[in-house]
Amino acid sequence: MSDNNLGINNYHQENVLSYLKFARFQREYRLRSVRKCFQDIKEYRLQDTTFTLDECNEILDELCYQIGNELEGELINSAHMDVLLLRQLFIQAEKCHLKLNADISQLENR
């Protein structure tokens, strides 16, 4: 085992780095979808030069709704991918008669 800041061997560290690259790609993809919500509002709703207070509130409410739906869907997808990754690790561990334990409190402190 080589020295690294994760305290794991090189093989496992490469897997972690691969996952981080994947997570970065997913994060960028999700940010693009949120930006698209804003772009859609700008293109389709902000055509007039003057808006009433009610119209502004309606536009912002629509944007809030769209972004909320987008983020909820993406967070659900992210959680499902995390569960699939954990499942893969647990299946591999069980084949070697190992029991893995995740300290969730460490996740909350990060």
Contacts in CASP RR format, 6 or more apart in sequence:
PFRMAT RR
TARGET T0000
AUTHOR 0000-0000-0000
METHOD contacts of the structure
MODEL  1
MSDNNLGINNYHQENVLSYLKFARFQREYRLRSVRKCFQDIKEYRLQDTT
FTLDECNEILDELCYQIGNELEGELINSAHMDVLLLRQLFIQAEKCHLKL
NADISQLENR
1 7 0 8 1.000
1 8 0 8 1.000
1 9 0 8 1.000
1 10 0 8 1.000
2 9 0 8 1.000
2 10 0 8 1.000
4 10 0 8 1.000
4 13 0 8 1.000
6 12 0 8 1.000
6 13 0 8 1.000
6 16 0 8 1.000
8 16 0 8 1.000
19 85 0 8 1.000
26 78 0 8 1.000
26 81 0 8 1.000
30 70 0 8 1.000
30 71 0 8 1.000
30 74 0 8 1.000
30 78 0 8 1.000
33 70 0 8 1.000
33 74 0 8 1.000
34 67 0 8 1.000
34 70 0 8 1.000
34 71 0 8 1.000
37 63 0 8 1.000
37 66 0 8 1.000
37 67 0 8 1.000
37 70 0 8 1.000
38 63 0 8 1.000
40 66 0 8 1.000
41 59 0 8 1.000
41 62 0 8 1.000
41 63 0 8 1.000
41 66 0 8 1.000
45 59 0 8 1.000
45 62 0 8 1.000
46 59 0 8 1.000
51 59 0 8 1.000
86 102 0 8 1.000
89 100 0 8 1.000
90 100 0 8 1.000
93 99 0 8 1.000
93 100 0 8 1.000
END
